[in-house]
Amino acid sequence: MHREYHKWFSPNLDRDMELLVFGHSGARVLVFPTRKGRFFDYEDFGLVSALTESLESGSLQLFCVDSVDQESVYNKYIPPQDRIRRHGQYEQYILNEVLPLSRLKNPQPFMIAHGCSLGAYHAINIAFRHPQWFGKVVALSGRYDLSEPVAEFRGLFDNYYDDEIYFHSPNHFLPNLNDEQILSQLRRMEIVMTIGKEDPFLNSNLALSEALSAKQVPHELYIWDGRAHKAADWQKMVRLYL
């Protein structure tokens, strides 16, 4: 299987960033890591191996990016407004550095946003905010409102709220989205979400599904038995949905 490592200094983040590419052709897949995860986790979790057939046949090509979660939404040592600002810089890194690299490596126009756990949030958030770049999103075990505490998981902005947080919260901005151009782009997108019936973020997924239905955006929500929030579960899911 083709595997490439890339590292460069990101002007959007003012630091070095790394990523891994797997496969040689096919639909481009932007893969976000789990909460505070690294670019190599998708491989270490056995998810690259789970997709061996698709990667070797040239059906998929993965671009596994690094996260800056510890510098942004999970950095409790800086003010909440700086957390979301750093998150915005990360989005610019993806849009202005990673996506151009993926197009340089592979002219295939079809792009998939994908991730597990917090990576699912990143995938949904960027695909819904910039649907012109994506034909599909596959979000496994995600949380789509980072501001509200759920079970043992705290809210990530310490009760602070502003427009930036609103527009980076799919469960907040989607119900109020009335731009027909963006909605038409979302309606042509293939949207797949999964969640375990015992996952604390089940209601977050149900709320997002309800908002999509209200906007007449076709999508699929699969509810798995148990919590279904581990690598072994995601290995099965990617074979089915990616």
C-alpha positions as CSV (number, residue, x, y, z in Angstrom):
1,M,0.0,0.0,0.0
2,H,1.3,3.5,-0.9
3,R,2.1,5.5,2.2
4,E,3.6,9.1,2.4
5,Y,4.6,11.3,5.2
6,H,4.5,15.1,4.9
7,K,5.6,17.9,7.2
8,W,5.8,21.6,6.7
9,F,5.6,24.9,8.5
10,S,2.0,26.1,8.5
11,P,1.7,29.9,8.1
12,N,-1.9,29.7,9.3
13,L,-0.9,28.0,12.6
14,D,2.6,29.3,12.9
15,R,4.0,25.9,13.7
16,D,5.1,22.7,11.9
17,M,2.2,20.3,11.0
18,E,2.4,16.7,9.9
19,L,0.1,14.3,8.0
20,L,0.1,10.9,6.4
21,V,-1.3,9.9,3.0
22,F,-2.5,6.3,2.2
23,G,-3.4,5.0,-1.2
24,H,-2.6,6.2,-4.7
25,S,-5.9,7.3,-6.2
26,G,-9.6,7.4,-5.9
27,A,-11.9,9.6,-3.8
28,R,-9.9,11.9,-1.5
29,V,-10.7,11.4,2.2
30,L,-9.8,14.1,4.7
31,V,-9.4,12.2,7.9
32,F,-9.5,14.0,11.3
33,P,-8.2,12.3,14.4
34,T,-10.1,11.7,17.6
35,R,-10.0,14.1,20.6
36,K,-6.6,15.6,21.0
37,G,-5.4,12.9,18.6
38,R,-2.5,12.6,16.2
39,F,-2.1,12.1,12.5
40,F,-0.9,8.6,12.9
41,D,-3.8,7.4,15.2
42,Y,-6.0,6.3,12.3
43,E,-3.3,3.9,11.2
44,D,-2.6,2.8,14.8
45,F,-6.3,2.1,15.5
46,G,-6.4,-0.4,12.6
47,L,-8.6,1.8,10.5
48,V,-6.2,2.0,7.6
49,S,-5.9,-1.8,7.6
50,A,-9.7,-2.1,7.7
51,L,-9.7,-0.2,4.4
52,T,-6.8,-2.1,2.7
53,E,-8.9,-3.4,-0.2
54,S,-10.3,0.1,-1.1
55,L,-6.9,1.7,-0.7
56,E,-5.0,-0.9,-2.8
57,S,-7.7,-1.0,-5.5
58,G,-7.4,2.8,-5.9
59,S,-11.0,3.5,-4.7
60,L,-9.9,5.7,-1.8
61,Q,-7.0,7.9,-0.8
62,L,-6.7,9.0,2.8
63,F,-5.2,12.3,4.0
64,C,-4.8,11.8,7.8
65,V,-4.2,15.2,9.4
66,D,-2.9,16.2,12.8
67,S,-5.0,18.1,15.4
68,V,-4.4,21.2,17.5
69,D,-7.2,20.4,19.9
70,Q,-4.9,20.8,22.9
71,E,-4.1,24.3,21.7
72,S,-7.7,25.2,20.9
73,V,-11.0,23.8,22.2
74,Y,-9.3,21.6,24.9
75,N,-6.8,24.3,26.1
76,K,-8.3,25.3,29.4
77,Y,-5.4,27.6,30.1
78,I,-6.4,30.2,27.6
79,P,-9.6,32.3,27.4
80,P,-12.5,30.6,25.6
81,Q,-12.4,33.3,22.8
82,D,-8.8,32.4,22.1
83,R,-9.7,28.7,22.0
84,I,-12.3,29.2,19.2
85,R,-9.9,31.6,17.5
86,R,-7.2,28.9,17.4
87,H,-9.8,26.5,16.1
88,G,-10.6,28.9,13.3
89,Q,-6.9,29.1,12.4
90,Y,-6.9,25.3,12.2
91,E,-9.8,25.4,9.7
92,Q,-7.8,27.8,7.6
93,Y,-4.9,25.4,7.7
94,I,-7.1,22.6,6.4
95,L,-8.8,24.8,3.7
96,N,-5.7,26.6,2.4
97,E,-2.9,24.1,2.9
98,V,-4.2,20.5,3.2
99,L,-6.9,20.6,0.6
100,P,-4.6,22.2,-2.0
101,L,-2.0,19.5,-1.3
102,S,-4.7,16.8,-1.7
103,R,-5.7,18.3,-5.1
104,L,-2.0,18.4,-6.1
105,K,-1.5,14.8,-5.2
106,N,-4.8,13.6,-6.7
107,P,-7.0,15.5,-9.3
108,Q,-10.0,13.4,-8.4
109,P,-12.7,16.1,-7.6
110,F,-14.7,14.0,-5.1
111,M,-13.7,14.8,-1.5
112,I,-14.9,13.1,1.7
113,A,-14.7,14.6,5.2
114,H,-14.4,11.9,7.8
115,G,-13.5,11.4,11.5
116,C,-14.3,9.5,14.6
117,S,-15.3,11.0,18.0
118,L,-14.2,14.6,18.0
119,G,-12.9,14.0,14.5
120,A,-16.5,13.4,13.5
121,Y,-17.3,16.9,14.8
122,H,-14.4,18.4,12.7
123,A,-15.6,16.5,9.6
124,I,-19.3,17.6,10.0
125,N,-18.3,21.2,10.9
126,I,-16.0,21.8,8.0
127,A,-18.2,20.0,5.5
128,F,-21.4,21.9,6.6
129,R,-19.5,25.3,6.7
130,H,-17.8,24.7,3.3
131,P,-20.0,22.2,1.4
132,Q,-18.7,23.3,-2.0
133,W,-15.5,21.3,-1.3
134,F,-17.1,18.0,-0.2
135,G,-19.3,15.4,-1.8
136,K,-19.7,13.2,1.3
137,V,-19.1,13.2,5.0
138,V,-18.8,10.1,7.2
139,A,-19.0,11.0,10.9
140,L,-18.6,8.2,13.5
141,S,-19.5,8.7,17.2
142,G,-19.5,12.5,17.0
143,R,-20.5,15.4,19.3
144,Y,-21.9,18.4,17.4
145,D,-22.3,21.0,20.2
146,L,-19.0,21.6,22.1
147,S,-20.4,24.3,24.4
148,E,-22.8,22.1,26.5
149,P,-21.7,19.6,29.1
150,V,-22.9,16.1,28.5
151,A,-22.6,13.3,31.1
152,E,-18.9,13.3,32.2
153,F,-17.9,15.5,29.3
154,R,-17.6,19.2,30.2
155,G,-18.5,22.1,28.0
156,L,-15.4,23.4,26.2
157,F,-16.0,27.1,26.5
158,D,-16.7,27.6,30.2
159,N,-20.2,29.1,29.6
160,Y,-18.7,31.7,27.3
161,Y,-20.5,32.1,24.0
162,D,-20.1,34.3,20.9
163,D,-20.7,34.3,17.2
164,E,-17.6,32.3,16.4
165,I,-18.7,29.5,18.7
166,Y,-22.2,29.7,17.2
167,F,-20.9,29.3,13.6
168,H,-18.7,26.4,14.6
169,S,-21.5,24.5,16.3
170,P,-23.5,22.5,13.7
171,N,-26.3,21.9,16.2
172,H,-26.7,25.7,16.6
173,F,-26.2,27.1,13.1
174,L,-27.9,24.5,11.0
175,P,-31.5,25.0,12.4
176,N,-31.2,28.7,11.4
177,L,-29.5,28.2,8.1
178,N,-31.7,29.7,5.3
179,D,-29.1,30.3,2.6
180,E,-30.6,28.3,-0.4
181,Q,-27.2,28.1,-2.1
182,I,-25.6,26.4,0.9
183,L,-28.7,24.3,1.5
184,S,-28.7,23.1,-2.1
185,Q,-25.0,22.1,-1.7
186,L,-25.8,20.2,1.5
187,R,-28.7,18.4,-0.2
188,R,-26.4,17.0,-2.9
189,M,-23.9,15.8,-0.3
190,E,-24.0,12.2,1.0
191,I,-24.2,12.5,4.8
192,V,-23.6,9.5,7.0
193,M,-23.5,9.6,10.8
194,T,-23.3,6.7,13.3
195,I,-23.7,6.7,17.1
196,G,-24.1,4.0,19.8
197,K,-27.4,3.9,21.5
198,E,-25.6,4.1,24.9
199,D,-23.2,6.9,23.7
200,P,-23.7,10.1,25.8
201,F,-23.8,12.0,22.5
202,L,-26.8,10.1,21.1
203,N,-29.0,13.2,21.6
204,S,-26.6,15.4,19.9
205,N,-26.8,13.2,16.8
206,L,-30.6,13.0,17.0
207,A,-30.8,16.8,17.2
208,L,-28.6,17.2,14.2
209,S,-30.6,14.6,12.3
210,E,-33.8,16.4,13.1
211,A,-32.3,19.7,11.9
212,L,-31.2,18.1,8.7
213,S,-34.7,16.7,8.1
214,A,-36.3,20.0,8.8
215,K,-34.1,21.6,6.1
216,Q,-34.9,18.7,3.7
217,V,-31.3,17.5,3.6
218,P,-31.1,13.8,2.9
219,H,-28.8,11.9,5.3
220,E,-28.4,8.6,7.1
221,L,-28.1,8.1,10.9
222,Y,-27.2,4.6,12.0
223,I,-27.6,3.8,15.7
224,W,-25.5,0.9,16.9
225,D,-25.9,-1.3,19.9
226,G,-24.0,-0.4,23.0
227,R,-21.7,2.6,23.2
228,A,-19.9,1.7,19.9
229,H,-17.2,4.3,20.6
230,K,-14.0,2.3,20.2
231,A,-11.5,1.5,17.4
232,A,-13.0,-2.0,17.0
233,D,-16.4,-0.5,16.3
234,W,-15.0,2.1,13.9
235,Q,-13.1,-0.6,12.0
236,K,-16.5,-2.2,11.2
237,M,-18.1,1.1,10.4
238,V,-15.6,2.3,7.9
239,R,-15.9,-0.9,5.9
240,L,-19.7,-0.3,5.7
241,Y,-20.0,3.4,5.3
242,L,-16.8,4.9,3.9
